[in-house]
Amino acid sequence: MPGRPFWSAAPQVANDGYHVPASGPARTYRLAPRATVVLIDMSDGPRPVSYSADAFVALLRAKPSASPEGGGLGPYFRTFRTALATPADGDEVATLAQLYKP
């Protein structure tokens, strides 16, 4: 499909998922007070681990040099480049989940 970015093309493998990026300008969102953050634990194969918003913030604060993009969150998968964000009201996110595809 000439002229289309690779990420918006339909999958070439039957039943394979794909994501289409959101349109419009970038915006800042906040985790809702009762939000859930799902990280992929890679210590024993990929498995999802759920955290409350407070527990996720505590995890980041416990490692000041850590960031989801900069590494240092071992054993968790270290990117939110492919993540699913479920909106709540206004500028809040109810669920932020890392997506993992080998």
Phi, psi and omega in degrees: 000088181300142177086353179253136177298150183301329186283349180258358178284148178296151181297149178267357181244133181304136178063019178271140181274161174207162182235143177252128182296152178293148179263165178093176182289155177295145178226159176264133177238155177245151173287131176297153181307326180254026182292158174243134175246127181249117177254150178266114179277118183260006184291332180223053186081163182288121174216141181284140176232125183265140177230149169286165178301317180297318180293324178294316178297319178298321178299315179294320181289332180291337179234083186305330180275356183279148170207153180302324182273332186268000180087189179083006178255020182310142010267022187275148173304133197257032178216148172245020179298325173240102181221154177252120178248122177262119184288151170249212179283144173058239184255031181250152178248130180275322179221133174235114185234129173293144175251139181234129176223115181296000000 
